[in-house]
């Protein structure tokens, strides 16, 4: 691409770019009903997606953000439905509290069981996660079947997630799975409609981990980087 002879490379620092982006998001989003704790999550999701319609469609259970922060501070695991979500999570902020990000969809036992039962790996992976990580944060951005299975397990009393971030993207069961999630009285962050995806779920997790770091620093009266 030819920018012409007067083109100068951008020299603004990354922090300044982010700050400017946040200012523009605040201006364009305008008035909203999100709480002081919810807004940083909304802002991060809009920043990651450049999608204000998606941002405005976000729905928070009243205890969602507090539950997510508590889970991170207590070092509970974050369960991702796919590797793309796991890869995008800020590991340093999670690890400082003893937590970790996990994904089971490519585990050999999950693959074998899914094949034997004639079901999806996403479903089997959720069953394995719920057995191993009660109270964890479940971050689902790709597989509606994973979210629907998690919802089923919650209803049956076989799962007790600390927080569900359920925003799978797609045309088949994506919107419907989120509708079902909003019927549960457990902490959740979701959105209305087909939009979503790994990027926005990662943005939500990372926003929560930043809030956790800030809260921990405030308790110590120290640095929150």
Number of C-alpha atoms within 10 A of each C-alpha: 3 5 7 7 6 6 8 8 6 6 7 8 8 9 9 10 12 12 11 12 16 17 13 13 19 14 10 10 15 8 8 9 8 15 11 8 13 21 17 19 25 24 23 22 26 22 19 15 16 14 13 16 12 19 23 16 13 19 18 17 17 15 14 21 26 16 22 29 24 18 24 29 22 15 16 22 24 28 26 30 31 22 16 16 25 21 15 16 23 18 15 12 20 26 15 13 18 14 20 20 23 20 20 22 23 14 11 10 15 21 18 14 15 18 13 9 10 9 12 17 25 25 21 23 28 27 19 15 23 20 12 11 19 15 18 26 27 29 29 30 29 26 25 26 22 27 30 21 18 27 21 15 16 17 12 9 9 15 21 19 21 24 26 28 28 30 32 31 21 17 12 12 17 26 21 15 25 26 15 13 24 19 9 13 11 19 22 27 27 26 24 21 20 19 19 26 21 25 18 28 29 26 24 27 27 21 25 27 25 21 22 25 22 18 16 17 14 12 9 10 10 10 10 14 8
